[in-house]
Amino acid sequence: MIDVPEVEPKYRLNAALIVSVFISLTGLFAALAAATAGDSASAAAVFPPWWSPARAFEAAGAAGEVTRIGAFSSVLIVHSREPALAERLRKAGALLILDPVQLALCERSIAQGDTHE
């Protein structure tokens, strides 16, 4: 028989923590994939958080009309009547394109004249 060394309890806890974090992240990514915006007229674009709000707003505005700001300044809700909105947002630098209705990311409307600088 093969002798299996005894594992210290602290290593078992670390392994359990790693497995639970992995399972949680897998579930989160599955939920995000299910909520991804298809070729709809509106999308929630998640831009890099290290971008300034003005830069994210400008990039989103190049793809369509920014109608709302999400929970964070890097999340912008964009509307366009032109097809391929998601593709244009990705080319503008969006990391994720999500369905704003399913995720309920809309928090506040954009006031006229608001420049987000």
FENKA-V823778 format. One record per residue. RES is the residue in one letter. PSI is psi in radians with two decimals (* if undefined). BURIAL is + if it has 16 or more other C-alpha atoms within 10 Angstrom, else -. D_CENTER is the distance of its C-alpha to the mean C-alpha in whole Angstrom. Layout:
BEGIN
RES/PSI/BURIAL/D_CENTER
RES/PSI/BURIAL/D_CENTER
END
This chain:
BEGIN
M/2.78/-/51
I/2.30/-/48
D/2.13/-/48
V/2.16/-/44
P/2.59/-/44
E/2.37/-/43
V/2.33/-/39
E/2.56/-/39
P/-0.62/-/37
K/-0.54/-/34
Y/-0.58/-/33
R/-0.70/-/33
L/-0.77/-/31
N/-0.73/-/28
A/-0.74/-/28
A/-0.68/-/27
L/-0.78/-/25
I/-0.78/-/23
V/-0.75/-/23
S/-0.66/-/22
V/-0.73/-/19
F/-0.78/-/18
I/-0.72/-/19
S/-0.79/-/16
L/-0.65/-/13
T/-0.75/-/15
G/-0.71/-/14
L/-0.81/-/11
F/-0.59/-/10
A/-0.71/-/12
A/-0.72/-/11
L/-0.68/+/8
A/-0.65/-/10
A/-0.49/-/12
A/0.12/+/10
T/2.35/+/9
A/2.31/+/11
G/-2.38/-/14
D/1.06/-/17
S/3.04/-/17
A/-0.33/+/18
S/2.59/+/15
A/2.61/+/11
A/2.01/+/8
A/2.19/+/7
V/1.95/+/5
F/2.85/+/8
P/2.31/+/9
P/-0.33/-/10
W/-0.14/-/14
W/2.61/-/14
S/2.71/-/16
P/-0.64/+/15
A/-0.71/-/18
R/-0.76/+/17
A/-0.74/+/13
F/-0.73/+/15
E/-0.74/-/18
A/-0.75/+/15
A/-0.68/+/14
G/-0.44/+/17
A/-0.41/-/19
A/-0.43/+/17
G/-2.90/+/18
E/2.13/+/19
V/2.08/+/16
T/-0.43/+/17
R/2.83/+/15
I/2.41/+/13
G/-2.84/+/10
A/-0.46/-/11
F/2.75/-/10
S/-0.24/+/12
S/-0.02/+/9
V/2.04/+/7
L/2.41/+/10
I/2.15/+/11
V/2.45/+/14
H/2.49/+/17
S/2.47/+/19
R/-0.24/-/22
E/2.58/-/22
P/2.92/-/21
A/0.71/-/18
L/-0.78/+/16
A/-0.72/+/13
E/-0.73/-/15
R/-0.66/+/16
L/-0.70/+/12
R/-0.75/+/12
K/-0.50/-/15
A/-0.17/+/15
G/0.05/-/12
A/2.37/+/9
L/-0.65/-/7
L/2.53/+/5
I/2.06/+/7
L/2.84/+/7
D/2.00/+/10
P/-0.44/+/10
V/-0.79/-/14
Q/-0.61/-/13
L/-0.20/-/10
A/0.85/-/12
L/-0.26/+/10
C/2.19/+/13
E/-0.71/-/15
R/2.56/-/17
S/2.80/-/19
I/2.17/-/20
A/2.54/-/23
Q/2.33/-/26
G/-0.04/-/26
D/2.14/-/23
T/-0.20/-/22
H/0.76/-/20
E/*/-/21
END
